[in-house]
Amino acid sequence: MKPVFPKWQRGGLVLVCERCSTERIPEESPEIAARIGDFHLRDWLKSELKARGAWGPIRAISTSCLDVCAKGCVTVCIDPQNAHTASEILIVDPLTDRDTLYTRIIEKLA
C-alpha cells in the first residue's frame, strides 16, 4: 500500500448522483427529462471548474445512488477535505440551480 496526495485534498469533492440523471428522472418524470435534454450536471460542473481555474483542488465526480431522492432533481454532495467543515447534501434542479450550486461549491471548497 502506498499513500497518495491528490490535488483535491486541498479543496474537496463534489459528488453528483448519476442515477438521478440517467435513471430516475427519465423514468419518473419524462417531461422533466425532455426539458433537461442531454445536459449532464457533472460535466457542466467540471467544465466550469476548469474554465474558472478551480479544477484540481476541487473535483466533480459521478457517483451511484446517494439514497436521497427527489422527483425531477439531482442529489449532490459537497464534501470538503477540511475536517472543520461538514459535508453538505443538496437536491438541485440541474438547469435552474446550477449557477447557485457552483457558487456554493466555491464558497465551501475554495
KAGI-V28428 format. One record per helix or strand of 2 or more residues. SS is the DSSP state (hx for helix, st for strand). FROM is the first residue (numbers start at 0). LEN is the number of residues. If there is no record, write none. Layout:
SS:FROM:LEN
SS:FROM:LEN
This chain:
hx:6:4
st:11:6
hx:17:11
hx:29:7
hx:40:11
st:57:6
st:73:7
st:87:5
hx:97:12
